[in-house]
Amino acid sequence: MSELRLLLPADFWMRKIFDAKAAQEGGVVRRSVRDIERIVGRDRFRRELERRGYHAVENAGQVVIFCNNERVSVWC
């Protein structure tokens, strides 16, 4: 049995996000706020971002996750 199948659904879901090619290369990934809240909860997701040193922004029901430790600037 795969290691991922042994994880709880929330753990499995988060693992898939951060194992994505874009995340592994220090890029960005996007997920819906609804999925984050339904599957893992905002607090837990924020703790994982902080643990990894990542940043995220929310807009129009989507969260864009910057999978690196670089500074984030918001342009108007």
TORDOZA-825160 format. One line per field, with one value per residue: residue in three letters; x, y, z of N, C-alpha, C in turn; residue number from 1. Coordinates in steps of 0.2 Angstrom, whole numbers. Example, Ala and Ser with C-alpha at 12.3 -4.5 7.8 and 13.67 -1.06 7.14 Angstrom:
<sites>
type = ALA SER
n.x = 66 64
n.y = -28 -11
n.z = 39 35
ca.x = 62 68
ca.y = -22 -5
ca.z = 39 36
c.x = 66 64
c.y = -16 0
c.z = 39 39
seq = 1 2
</sites>
This chain:
<sites>
type = MET SER GLU LEU ARG LEU LEU LEU PRO ALA ASP PHE TRP MET ARG LYS ILE PHE ASP ALA LYS ALA ALA GLN GLU GLY GLY VAL VAL ARG ARG SER VAL ARG ASP ILE GLU ARG ILE VAL GLY ARG ASP ARG PHE ARG ARG GLU LEU GLU ARG ARG GLY TYR HIS ALA VAL GLU ASN ALA GLY GLN VAL VAL ILE PHE CYS ASN ASN GLU ARG VAL SER VAL TRP CYS
n.x = 4 3 12 5 -8 -10 -12 -22 -37 -36 -22 -17 -22 -16 -3 -3 -4 8 17 16 22 25 25 36 46 47 37 20 4 -13 -28 -45 -54 -65 -62 -51 -56 -66 -59 -46 -47 -45 -36 -27 -21 -15 -5 3 8 15 24 32 37 31 20 4 -10 -27 -41 -57 -62 -52 -36 -19 -4 12 26 38 51 52 50 34 25 11 3 -6
n.y = -6 11 25 37 33 29 40 52 59 74 76 69 77 89 85 81 94 101 92 94 97 111 117 110 115 128 137 143 138 135 135 132 142 136 123 122 126 116 103 104 115 132 137 126 125 137 136 126 132 142 134 130 141 148 159 166 172 178 179 182 169 161 154 158 151 154 145 146 155 168 186 193 204 215 221 236
n.z = 0 -4 4 4 4 17 24 33 25 25 27 16 5 8 6 -7 -13 -10 -15 -29 -45 -48 -35 -30 -37 -33 -37 -39 -33 -34 -25 -20 -8 -2 -3 5 17 19 19 26 35 38 49 51 38 37 47 42 30 37 43 33 28 18 8 5 -4 -4 -15 -22 -19 -21 -17 -19 -18 -13 -16 -10 -1 -4 -4 -5 -15 -17 -31 -36
ca.x = 0 6 12 0 -15 -11 -13 -29 -39 -33 -15 -16 -24 -11 3 -3 -3 15 21 15 28 25 27 43 51 47 32 14 -1 -19 -34 -51 -55 -70 -59 -46 -60 -69 -54 -41 -48 -40 -30 -22 -18 -10 0 7 11 20 30 36 39 27 15 -2 -15 -34 -45 -62 -63 -46 -30 -13 1 19 29 45 52 54 45 28 22 4 3 -12
ca.y = 0 17 29 42 30 28 47 54 63 81 75 67 82 94 82 82 101 102 87 96 100 118 118 107 120 135 141 144 133 138 131 136 143 132 116 122 126 109 98 104 121 138 137 121 126 143 133 122 138 145 129 129 148 150 164 165 178 176 184 179 162 157 155 157 149 155 139 148 160 175 192 194 211 215 227 238
ca.z = 0 -4 10 4 6 24 27 33 19 25 26 9 1 8 3 -15 -15 -9 -20 -36 -48 -47 -28 -29 -41 -30 -40 -36 -34 -32 -22 -18 -1 0 -2 11 23 20 19 32 39 37 54 50 32 38 51 37 26 41 45 27 26 12 8 1 -5 -6 -19 -26 -17 -23 -13 -22 -13 -16 -13 -9 5 -6 -2 -9 -16 -21 -35 -37
c.x = 4 6 7 -7 -16 -12 -20 -31 -36 -26 -13 -17 -18 -4 3 -2 5 20 20 21 30 28 34 48 50 42 26 9 -8 -25 -40 -52 -60 -67 -55 -51 -63 -65 -50 -43 -43 -34 -25 -18 -13 -4 5 11 17 26 35 39 36 22 9 -6 -22 -37 -50 -63 -57 -40 -24 -8 8 23 37 46 54 48 40 26 16 4 -4 -13
c.y = 6 21 34 39 29 35 48 59 70 80 73 73 87 91 83 89 102 98 89 99 107 120 116 112 127 139 142 139 137 133 135 136 138 125 116 122 119 104 98 110 126 138 132 122 132 140 130 127 141 141 129 136 151 156 163 171 175 181 180 172 158 159 154 156 150 150 141 153 167 180 192 201 211 222 229 240
c.z = 0 2 10 6 13 28 28 27 19 24 19 4 2 5 -4 -17 -15 -13 -27 -38 -47 -40 -27 -32 -38 -33 -36 -38 -32 -30 -20 -11 1 1 4 17 24 21 25 36 38 42 52 44 33 42 46 33 30 42 39 25 20 13 4 1 -7 -10 -23 -25 -19 -18 -18 -17 -16 -12 -13 -3 3 -4 -7 -9 -19 -24 -36 -44
seq = 1 2 3 4 5 6 7 8 9 10 11 12 13 14 15 16 17 18 19 20 21 22 23 24 25 26 27 28 29 30 31 32 33 34 35 36 37 38 39 40 41 42 43 44 45 46 47 48 49 50 51 52 53 54 55 56 57 58 59 60 61 62 63 64 65 66 67 68 69 70 71 72 73 74 75 76
</sites>
